[in-house]
């Protein structure tokens, strides 16, 4: 039994499937078969997909998926620079995780950090020419993996459904793409 299934012999469950007890939300609403299938599919994607996307990047370019996403977002930004907080949001990571990754990228010559001239309280991360070159080399690998692992097996309706679901769950930022 998983934490989402109704325990066998639930004392509040009657033969017809209805339950006694408070209707105020204190009792768990156990998942039905369709909900369980949806949840299992989603959690499998969340746990397994990042590794499948990262493996080719690690093997061919020595990059983690998070490092690639950080460098890629910088490559697409005006002037190839972003405030650290905005970059953390775009790459779906914490500011502390991003700081550690940016430090490693600085040591490799891919990124430099500077105070934001518009407001010195903020720090900008800027992609160097070497970092941009790395993104250009790694992008085809990432694209092949995204297509082969995700997009090519989905038709247009499936792809639109993913976008709709992400928007409904508020996982996609309002100002994203």
C-alpha positions as a LaTeX table, in Angstrom:
\begin{tabular}{lrrr}
\hline
Residue & $x$ (\AA) & $y$ (\AA) & $z$ (\AA) \\
\hline
Unk1 & 0.00 & 0.00 & 0.00 \\
Unk2 & 1.30 & 3.47 & $-0.83$ \\
Unk3 & 0.54 & 6.60 & 1.13 \\
Unk4 & $-2.09$ & 7.49 & $-1.47$ \\
Unk5 & $-4.19$ & 4.30 & $-1.21$ \\
Unk6 & $-7.04$ & 3.68 & 1.21 \\
Unk7 & $-5.98$ & 1.23 & 3.92 \\
Unk8 & $-7.68$ & $-2.15$ & 3.63 \\
Unk9 & $-10.48$ & $-2.54$ & 6.13 \\
Unk10 & $-10.84$ & 1.20 & 6.76 \\
Unk11 & $-13.37$ & 1.16 & 9.65 \\
Unk12 & $-15.23$ & 4.18 & 8.26 \\
Unk13 & $-15.81$ & 2.62 & 4.82 \\
Unk14 & $-19.16$ & 0.94 & 4.09 \\
Unk15 & $-19.83$ & $-1.79$ & 1.54 \\
Unk16 & $-21.14$ & 0.76 & $-0.96$ \\
Unk17 & $-17.87$ & 2.73 & $-0.76$ \\
Unk18 & $-19.09$ & 5.78 & 1.15 \\
Unk19 & $-17.39$ & 6.73 & 4.39 \\
Unk20 & $-18.47$ & 8.08 & 7.74 \\
Unk21 & $-16.59$ & 10.83 & 9.41 \\
Unk22 & $-16.11$ & 14.54 & 9.10 \\
Unk23 & $-16.71$ & 16.14 & 5.72 \\
Unk24 & $-14.56$ & 19.11 & 6.65 \\
Unk25 & $-11.41$ & 17.79 & 5.05 \\
Unk26 & $-9.79$ & 16.26 & 8.14 \\
Unk27 & $-10.00$ & 12.77 & 6.62 \\
Unk28 & $-7.82$ & 11.99 & 3.61 \\
Unk29 & $-9.50$ & 11.81 & 0.23 \\
Unk30 & $-7.96$ & 8.57 & $-1.04$ \\
Unk31 & $-7.07$ & 8.35 & $-4.71$ \\
Unk32 & $-9.31$ & 6.44 & $-7.07$ \\
Unk33 & $-7.73$ & 4.30 & $-9.80$ \\
Unk34 & $-7.61$ & 7.11 & $-12.40$ \\
Unk35 & $-6.13$ & 9.58 & $-9.89$ \\
Unk36 & $-3.58$ & 6.99 & $-8.79$ \\
Unk37 & $-2.56$ & 6.33 & $-12.40$ \\
Unk38 & $-2.21$ & 10.08 & $-13.05$ \\
Unk39 & $-0.18$ & 10.61 & $-9.87$ \\
Unk40 & 2.08 & 7.61 & $-10.53$ \\
Unk41 & 2.73 & 8.83 & $-14.07$ \\
Unk42 & 3.52 & 12.34 & $-12.91$ \\
Unk43 & 5.82 & 11.35 & $-10.07$ \\
Unk44 & 7.66 & 8.94 & $-12.36$ \\
Unk45 & 8.23 & 11.78 & $-14.84$ \\
Unk46 & 9.42 & 14.11 & $-12.10$ \\
Unk47 & 11.86 & 11.60 & $-10.67$ \\
Unk48 & 13.16 & 9.85 & $-13.79$ \\
Unk49 & 13.13 & 12.48 & $-16.54$ \\
Unk50 & 15.87 & 14.77 & $-15.14$ \\
Unk51 & 18.38 & 11.90 & $-15.13$ \\
Unk52 & 17.51 & 10.97 & $-18.70$ \\
Unk53 & 17.97 & 14.59 & $-19.79$ \\
Unk54 & 21.21 & 15.01 & $-17.84$ \\
Unk55 & 23.05 & 11.85 & $-18.81$ \\
Unk56 & 24.00 & 12.87 & $-22.38$ \\
Unk57 & 25.02 & 16.35 & $-21.20$ \\
Unk58 & 27.33 & 14.83 & $-18.58$ \\
Unk59 & 28.80 & 12.27 & $-20.96$ \\
Unk60 & 29.39 & 14.59 & $-23.90$ \\
Unk61 & 30.01 & 17.97 & $-22.26$ \\
Unk62 & 30.66 & 17.42 & $-18.55$ \\
Unk63 & 27.58 & 19.47 & $-17.62$ \\
Unk64 & 24.75 & 18.79 & $-15.22$ \\
Unk65 & 21.25 & 19.58 & $-16.45$ \\
Unk66 & 21.06 & 22.50 & $-14.00$ \\
Unk67 & 24.38 & 23.92 & $-15.25$ \\
Unk68 & 23.16 & 23.65 & $-18.83$ \\
Unk69 & 19.85 & 25.36 & $-18.00$ \\
Unk70 & 21.69 & 28.19 & $-16.24$ \\
Unk71 & 24.09 & 28.73 & $-19.14$ \\
Unk72 & 21.30 & 28.39 & $-21.70$ \\
Unk73 & 19.12 & 31.00 & $-19.98$ \\
Unk74 & 22.08 & 33.37 & $-19.86$ \\
Unk75 & 22.74 & 32.78 & $-23.58$ \\
Unk76 & 19.18 & 33.85 & $-24.40$ \\
Unk77 & 19.14 & 36.94 & $-22.15$ \\
Unk78 & 19.76 & 40.46 & $-23.47$ \\
Unk79 & 23.50 & 41.08 & $-23.30$ \\
Unk80 & 23.84 & 37.46 & $-22.08$ \\
Unk81 & 23.36 & 38.63 & $-18.47$ \\
Unk82 & 20.68 & 38.28 & $-15.80$ \\
Unk83 & 20.21 & 39.11 & $-12.15$ \\
Unk84 & 21.00 & 36.09 & $-10.00$ \\
Unk85 & 17.48 & 35.96 & $-8.51$ \\
Unk86 & 15.85 & 35.98 & $-11.93$ \\
Unk87 & 18.27 & 33.33 & $-13.18$ \\
Unk88 & 17.51 & 31.10 & $-10.17$ \\
Unk89 & 13.80 & 31.41 & $-10.92$ \\
Unk90 & 14.24 & 30.63 & $-14.63$ \\
Unk91 & 16.46 & 27.61 & $-13.93$ \\
Unk92 & 14.06 & 26.39 & $-11.20$ \\
Unk93 & 16.68 & 26.40 & $-8.47$ \\
Unk94 & 17.33 & 28.14 & $-5.20$ \\
Unk95 & 19.58 & 31.19 & $-5.05$ \\
Unk96 & 22.01 & 29.22 & $-2.88$ \\
Unk97 & 22.20 & 26.35 & $-5.39$ \\
Unk98 & 22.64 & 28.84 & $-8.22$ \\
Unk99 & 25.44 & 30.64 & $-6.35$ \\
Unk100 & 27.36 & 27.37 & $-6.02$ \\
Unk101 & 26.91 & 26.56 & $-9.70$ \\
Unk102 & 27.85 & 30.09 & $-10.81$ \\
Unk103 & 31.00 & 29.87 & $-8.66$ \\
Unk104 & 32.02 & 26.66 & $-10.48$ \\
Unk105 & 31.16 & 28.24 & $-13.84$ \\
Unk106 & 33.29 & 31.29 & $-12.95$ \\
Unk107 & 36.22 & 29.01 & $-12.10$ \\
Unk108 & 35.86 & 27.39 & $-15.53$ \\
Unk109 & 35.71 & 30.77 & $-17.27$ \\
Unk110 & 32.11 & 30.41 & $-18.46$ \\
Unk111 & 30.49 & 33.17 & $-16.34$ \\
Unk112 & 31.46 & 36.36 & $-14.54$ \\
Unk113 & 29.57 & 38.04 & $-11.71$ \\
Unk114 & 29.32 & 41.80 & $-11.39$ \\
Unk115 & 27.24 & 44.24 & $-9.34$ \\
Unk116 & 24.14 & 45.42 & $-11.20$ \\
Unk117 & 24.94 & 49.00 & $-12.31$ \\
Unk118 & 21.22 & 49.88 & $-12.10$ \\
Unk119 & 21.03 & 48.75 & $-8.46$ \\
Unk120 & 24.17 & 47.65 & $-6.62$ \\
Unk121 & 22.14 & 45.53 & $-4.21$ \\
Unk122 & 21.80 & 42.94 & $-6.99$ \\
Unk123 & 24.40 & 40.77 & $-8.70$ \\
Unk124 & 24.45 & 40.04 & $-12.40$ \\
Unk125 & 25.67 & 36.79 & $-13.91$ \\
Unk126 & 27.09 & 37.26 & $-17.40$ \\
Unk127 & 27.93 & 34.53 & $-19.86$ \\
Unk128 & 31.46 & 34.79 & $-21.27$ \\
Unk129 & 32.40 & 33.98 & $-24.85$ \\
Unk130 & 33.77 & 30.63 & $-23.62$ \\
Unk131 & 30.47 & 29.92 & $-21.85$ \\
Unk132 & 28.52 & 30.87 & $-24.96$ \\
Unk133 & 30.69 & 28.53 & $-27.02$ \\
Unk134 & 29.96 & 25.70 & $-24.58$ \\
Unk135 & 26.20 & 26.32 & $-24.81$ \\
Unk136 & 26.43 & 26.27 & $-28.61$ \\
Unk137 & 28.25 & 22.91 & $-28.45$ \\
Unk138 & 25.89 & 21.38 & $-25.85$ \\
Unk139 & 22.59 & 22.67 & $-27.27$ \\
Unk140 & 22.33 & 20.07 & $-30.08$ \\
Unk141 & 22.93 & 17.28 & $-27.54$ \\
Unk142 & 20.23 & 18.64 & $-25.25$ \\
Unk143 & 17.83 & 19.19 & $-28.16$ \\
Unk144 & 18.31 & 15.60 & $-29.41$ \\
Unk145 & 17.63 & 14.29 & $-25.92$ \\
Unk146 & 14.54 & 16.47 & $-25.39$ \\
Unk147 & 13.14 & 15.42 & $-28.76$ \\
Unk148 & 14.02 & 11.73 & $-28.39$ \\
Unk149 & 12.93 & 11.39 & $-24.78$ \\
Unk150 & 9.90 & 13.66 & $-24.71$ \\
Unk151 & 8.63 & 15.57 & $-27.72$ \\
Unk152 & 8.91 & 13.07 & $-30.57$ \\
Unk153 & 6.67 & 10.58 & $-28.77$ \\
Unk154 & 3.94 & 13.19 & $-28.23$ \\
Unk155 & 1.55 & 14.53 & $-30.83$ \\
Unk156 & 0.52 & 18.19 & $-30.92$ \\
Unk157 & $-2.51$ & 17.54 & $-28.69$ \\
Unk158 & $-0.28$ & 15.82 & $-26.10$ \\
Unk159 & 2.17 & 18.72 & $-26.15$ \\
Unk160 & $-0.65$ & 21.23 & $-25.72$ \\
Unk161 & $-1.99$ & 19.13 & $-22.85$ \\
Unk162 & 1.39 & 19.32 & $-21.09$ \\
Unk163 & 1.41 & 23.10 & $-21.44$ \\
Unk164 & $-2.20$ & 23.32 & $-20.22$ \\
Unk165 & $-1.49$ & 21.08 & $-17.22$ \\
Unk166 & 1.66 & 23.01 & $-16.27$ \\
Unk167 & $-0.27$ & 26.29 & $-16.50$ \\
Unk168 & $-3.18$ & 24.88 & $-14.50$ \\
Unk169 & $-0.78$ & 23.72 & $-11.78$ \\
Unk170 & 0.98 & 27.12 & $-11.97$ \\
Unk171 & 4.30 & 25.43 & $-12.72$ \\
Unk172 & 5.02 & 27.64 & $-15.75$ \\
Unk173 & 5.82 & 31.27 & $-14.85$ \\
Unk174 & 3.30 & 33.80 & $-16.19$ \\
Unk175 & 5.96 & 35.59 & $-18.22$ \\
Unk176 & 7.62 & 32.42 & $-19.58$ \\
Unk177 & 7.97 & 32.18 & $-23.37$ \\
\hline
\end{tabular}
